[in-house]
Each structure stands twice: as structure tokens, then as C-alpha cells.
Amino acid sequence: MGPTKSTTVRRLWLALAAATALTTLPACTTSSDEPDGTDRTARRAAASHAASVAALRTAERSTDGADSVRVESATTLGSMMSMTADGTLAWGDGLTGTLTITYTGGTLADTVRRLGSASMEARYLPDAYYARMGDRFAARAGGRHWIRYGYEDLKDLAGGSAAHLADHMRSTTPHQSVKLLLASGDVRKVGEERIRGRRTTHYAGTVDVAGLAPRDSGLSESRLAELKEQLTRAGVTIQTVDLWVDDRDLLVKKVERADTATGRLTQTAHYDDYGVGVSTQAPPAGDTQDFTELVDGQLS
């Protein structure tokens, strides 16, 4: 017997939720040290590492303190999807913001197009995020265009299998990438580069996920355990991350690559206009369908 209607709908909307989460996915990195062969080289490498750690700790504090940012990203995940996202996010009092997400290829893009649109608006609020679907979806959902994904509801679904997704979406901010690079133990300076006309310093790390540790990151053991579980569920064991920090100690670009159970993940994100005003409201209740109703099979 094939999957029930409820199971099929559940998988579809969880896939959309996961895809939306990927627009702000934080980097996760860890690696091992290699011997340099001479004491002088080792001392030089240690001094360079310490300087890079200090610089990234300053960048983490500066980026965190900015409270908001304009983000532009492009993400590819195997044959499942490719997409772009742009908009603003704020994190001073829980994650809030609005992104426009456009699916440019892959099987998920085909699914979304069948629902009436290749792009959607996503609104992030501290307790939930909302995805605006097309008119074809609305025609099947009593005229309602928006899907509400409550974070606590995601935690309760499928025996808790979506809990890591809910936790991830509530904690995603640019400075998390810096924290995780610090937790890697492989912080290294690549060089000075210009990104979109701005002077930046390029840092990089390579990861064995199992080796994540608090180190200089400010991340707790419990938070690191959650991140390891999240990545393990996704099938990630090794990941590379590159970060670019400007002369105001703010993260301006991130590139991450990893092999996952779903395929090769590549994401590039640009951050600009730190401190931008962000005002996000929940869509009208009368135009919103709750995700829990969808997985209960109430969508015809």
C-alpha cells in the first residue's frame, strides 16, 4: 500500500519548511591540527591562529550587537532544489524578518510551481514562520494563501523528528556562523579580499562534525549537542566554511559546502546594511492555514 494522503501532505510541507530553513542555514565547522615540522613554524602558526580567533571573537560580538541585517543568498541542494532568497532579518528579541524565496530548479521547484508559484514570501516571527503560497494553493485551502509553521507544533510532529528544524529556525542569525567557526578549532586567515567593493578579511575552516567543542565560541555543550544532532540527521560529517569580515568587524559574506543525505549542499550568503529597520507582522488569520491542519489531511 502506498503512503496515505496525510503522509504525503506531511512530507510535502515538511520539505517546504526545510527548504525555507536552508535560506538562513548557519555554518558548522570543525577540523584537526597537523604538525608543522619545526618549532618556529609551529609558533608562527599558533600566533596566526590566535590572532584569527581574536578577530573572529570581535566579529561575533559586533555582528550580534548589530541586531538586524539585509541578506541575499543562493542555495543548491543536490537535485532537490536550487533557490535564492533576499530580505531582512532581525534578532534583538527573537528572530523576525521577511524574505522573498524563489525556487529556480530541482524537484521541489517543480512541486511549488504546481501549487501556483515559483516564489513565495516567508515571514519569521519568534513563535512561528509563515510561507505565502500561490493562488492555486489558496483554491485548495479555502481561499487562504499563507501556511503557518508554529515552532512548538513542528517539535511535536512525527514523534519529534522536526524538532531540530524548529530549533534551527529560531536560532539562525549571521553571528551563529562565526560562533561555529570558532568552535571548529580550525580558524585560519586566508587573506585580504574585496567583496562587492568592500575591504574584507577572509577566514576559513574545515570540519569533522563529531569534533565540535565549545573552545572560544561561546556555545554551550547543550547547544553544540543539538547542532551535532541536526547535522547528523542531515547526513553531514564534513563541511567547509568561508567567512569574510569587513573593517567594521561585521560578517559580509559566507560560503558553505557539505555532502548531505539529500545531496551536495552549497550556499553563498551576502550580508549588508546592518542595523536596518525590520518590521514583520503575522498575516491575517483569515488568510492563513495552520500547518497542523495540513498534516492532518484537511487540505483537499
N, C-alpha and C positions, 0 to 999 in steps of 0.2 A: 504494500500500500504506500502511495506517495505521501508527501508531507501534507498535513492538514492546512486548510485555508489560514487558520490562526498562526500556525508555524511559519508559513510562507510570508505572511504580512509582517510577523515579528522580525524575521531575518532581513526583510527589505528596510524597515525603519531603523533597525539597529545598524545596518550598513550605512544608511544616510547619516545617522548620528556619528558613527566612527569617522566617516569622511569629513564631516564638519569639524570634528575634533582635530583632524590632521592639519587643518589650516593654521593651527596655533601650536602644533606639537613641539614640546621642548626637546632640546638636545640632551643626550645621555652618553657620557663618555668615561672610559677607564682604560688604562694600558699598563704595561710593565716597564721597568727600567732596564737598560742594557749597560754593561760595563764599558768604560771608555778606554781603558788600557793604560792610562798614565794618571798620576795624581794631579798633575797640573791641568790636564784636560778635564778630569773629574771635578776639580774645584771650579773651573770656569763654567762647566755645565751646571753645577749646583748653584752658582751665583746667578746665572741666567734664568734658571728655573725659579729661584726665589724672587727675582725681580718681576718675572712674568706673573707669579702668584700674587704678589703685592699689587701689581697693576690691575689684575682681574678682580681682586677683592674691592679695590676702589671703584671699578666699573660696575660691579654688582650693586654696591651701595648707591651709586649715582643713578643707575638705571631704575632701581627700586624706588628711590625717592622722587623720580620724575612723575610717577603716578599714572601717566597716560602716554599714548603714542599712536602715530599713524603707521599702519602696517600694510605691506604689499608682498604677497607670496605666490610661489608656484610650486605645486606638489605633483609628483608622479608616484603611483604605487602599482608596479607590475602592469598586468593587462587589465587590472580592475578599474583604474581611473587615472586621469590627469586633470588638474584643476588649478584655477587661480583664485586668489582672494584679495580684497582690498577694503580698507575701512579704518576704524579707530577702536582702540581698546583702552580701558582704564582699570586700575586695580587698587585704588586707595581704600575702598570699602567693599571688598569682594569684586569679582570680575564682572565688568559691564562693557558694553560696546556693540557696534554694528558692523558686520562685514557683508560685502556682496561676493558670493561664491559662484563661479562659473565653471561648469564641468566641460572640459574640452576634448575628452576622449576616454576610451575604456568602456567596459561593460556597465559600470554604474552610470556613466553619462547617458548611455542608451536607455537605461531604466528611467532616469529622471526625465529625459525627453518624452518618453511615453506618458509621463504624468503631466505633460503640458509645457515644460520649460527646461532649457539647458542651464539656467542660472536661478539663484534664489538669494533672498536676503536672510541673514542669520542675526538674531539679536540675543546678546548674552546678558543675563541678569544673575544676581547672587544665588538665587534658588533654582534657576532653570534657564534653558535657552530655547529660542523659538526659530523655526525654519518656515519661510513663506514659500509655498508651492504654487504651481500654476493653476489656471482655470479648470483644466481637465481633472486635476485632483479635487478641486473645490466642488465640481459637479458630482463627485462620488462621496463627498463628505458633508452633505447638507449645506453646500454653499460656503463652507469655511475654507480659508486659504492657508491658515497657519497651523503648524504642529508644535505643541508644547512638550518639551522633554524635561520633566522635573528630575533633578539630580537624585533625590531620595527614591523616586519611582524607578529610575534606572538601577539603583542599588538593589532594589527588591526583585527585579525581573530575573527570570531564568536562573533561580537559585543563587542570585548574586553574581552571575557571570558578567554583568555590565557594570559592576561596582567600580572597577578600575577606570572605566571610561568616565563615569561621573566624577570621580576624584581628580582625574587628569584635567577635565574641562574646567573645574573650579579653581585649579591651582596654576593654570597656564598663563605666564607672563614672560616678557623678554628676559628679565634678570634670572629666571629659573635656568636658562641655558648657561649663563655664566656660573651659577652655583654648581651645576652638574659638571661643567668642565673642571672646576676646582676640585670636585670630588673624584675626578679621574686619576689624579696622580701623574698625569701626562700633559701638563700645561707647558707649552713651548711657544716662543715667539718666532714667527715665520719671517716677518719683515714689515717695512713701511709701504703702504699702497694707497692709491686714491680710489675711492668708491663714490661714483656719481659726483665727482669734483671735490670731494671732501678728503682731507688727510686722515688716514687711519693707521692703526697698528693691527696686524693680522696675527691671531693666535690659533693654535690647532691642537687637537688631541685625538687619540685612537683608543677604542675601548674594548675591554673584555667586561661585559656587564656584571659578571659574578664578582669582579674586583672592586666595585664601587664602595667607597668608605667615606666617612664624614670629612676627614682631612681639614682643609681650610674653607670648606663650602658653606658652613652654617646650616647644613641639612642635618636633621636628627636621624638616629638609627631607624626609627619607625618610618620616616618619610623615605629613606633610602630603600628599606624593605619593600615599601609599596611600589617604588619605581622599578625595582628588580622584578617584582611580580608582574607588573604591567608589561615590561619588555619581554619577559619570558613567555607570557601569554601570546604575545605577538610573534614569537619565534625569533627574537633578536638576541644574538650572542655577541656580535662585534659591530661597532658603529664608529664612524668617523664624523668629527665636527670641526668646522672652521668658524671663527668669530672675528669680526672686525670692530674695533673700538675707536671712536674719534678722540680729538684732543680735549673734549669736554668729559671724557670718561664715560661715554654713552655707547651702548651697543647699536651699531648701524646696519650690520648685515650678519646673517647666519646661513651656513650651508651644512646640511647633514645628509649622510648616506648610510643605509643599512640594508641588509638582506632580512626580510621578514617571511613569515609563513605564507603571506599573500603575494609576495614578490618583492622586487627591488624597490626600496623607498628612497627617493631623492627629493629634498625640499630646499628651496632658496627663499629667504625672507629678508626684506629690507625694512628698516625702522627709521622713521623721520618725525619731525615736528613733536618732540617730547613736550608734555605739558598741554597738549591740545585739549580744548574743551570737549567733553563727551557727555551726551545726554541721551539715554536709552530708556524707552518705556515698553512695557508689555503691550502686545497687540490687543485690540478689542476682544473681550471674552466671546462675543457673539460670532467672531470670525476665526475662532481658534478651536482646533480639535486636539484633545489630550492624547498623547502617545499611548497611555494605558488603554484607552478605548480602541485604538488601532490594533494592538496586540491581542485584545480580547475578541477580535474578529468582527467589530461593529462597522467596519468600512466595507461597503458593498462593491 
